[in-house]
Amino acid sequence: MSKPRVAIIGLGIMGSGMAGRLLSANFPLSVYNRNRDKSAPFSSAGATAAVSPREAAVKADIVISMVADDVASRSVWLGENGALAGVSRGAVLIECSTLTVGWIKELAAAAAQRGCELLDAPVTGTKPHAASGELSFLIGGSEAALATAQPVLSVLGREFIHLGPTGSGALMKLVNNFMCGVQAASLAEAEYMIGAGGLDLEKALAILTRGAPGSGLVQRAAARAFANDFTPNFPLHLMAKDLGYAIGEASHLGRSLQTATSALAIFKDAIAKGYGDQDFSAVIKSQQRG
Ligand code: NAP
């Protein structure tokens, strides 16, 4: 059987790794990115570089979006020359960006009007996992659409967790990232205390990362901060976006997220200090003394 034709919209840190995987696995691929320069390496490697999301989607059996936020997603699906204007009936649409549940439901309804099913399939894992096909997908939508998408998803990830109907994947991803953001913010405050109190940083980090607070996220963020390497795997401003979305989602569910609200204030302060485009672990540097 011939491979499904795939479109990837969004060639940022994550989308570029995913597109590279699909090309390596010889899927017929069309790509679109707002800044068209980012398409060039993929067209050189055999992909078709589209001038609009609509053009990218026209011949695709599976259309994947991996863009920054709700605004970007709305623009690439529903904007002028958006992908929904180009999709064929029966194509499966996969929104992998971290977005709000409300927008995902609106998008799924718009997709249904075009005769297409939408999967919300945000991911855990970061730049290296996208490049090596080791993402974990948190999926909302129908079993049937997931079965259709599986041959493509299996090149991109190693774990596929079907959480329920449309919006379930989006909600789970926001729960996941709000806890990540809170942990990173707490590590930033911890490192302030360590520095201001005159403790040895290496010894203190060993205690924290090997002990009870040492989650995978805390371990990775502490290592990046200790190495003073804030090259973005996951840009800090996107973590702030996720904290804001989680706060909004919890509010719809009748709860004010106290820890996320505090963490978001710390991330906003980091953005105000100019760290927004660095890795999220730069939140630690942003909170250090003077
Ligand atoms: P990124 O490198 O900043 O890339 C963002 C992408 O969105 C770029 O292709 C960008 O296009 C596009 N974009 C932004 N605003 C747009 C708009 N208004 N209209 C059209 N396109 C727009 O981000 P990323 O790290 O790949 O993240 C992509 C998504 O995955 C986000 O939702 C993020 O929260 C989520 N995520 C990221 C990670 C990670 O570790 N990086 C992990 C899990 C999930 P331009 O190139 O033209 O700016």
Boltz pocket constraint, residues with backbone or C-beta under 6 A from the ligand:
constraints:
  - pocket:
      binder: B
      contacts: [[A, 9], [A, 10], [A, 11], [A, 12], [A, 13], [A, 14], [A, 15], [A, 33], [A, 34], [A, 35], [A, 36], [A, 38], [A, 66], [A, 67], [A, 68], [A, 69], [A, 71], [A, 72], [A, 73], [A, 75], [A, 76], [A, 96], [A, 97], [A, 98], [A, 99], [A, 123], [A, 124], [A, 125], [A, 126], [A, 127], [A, 233], [A, 234], [A, 235], [A, 238], [A, 242]]
      max_distance: 6.0
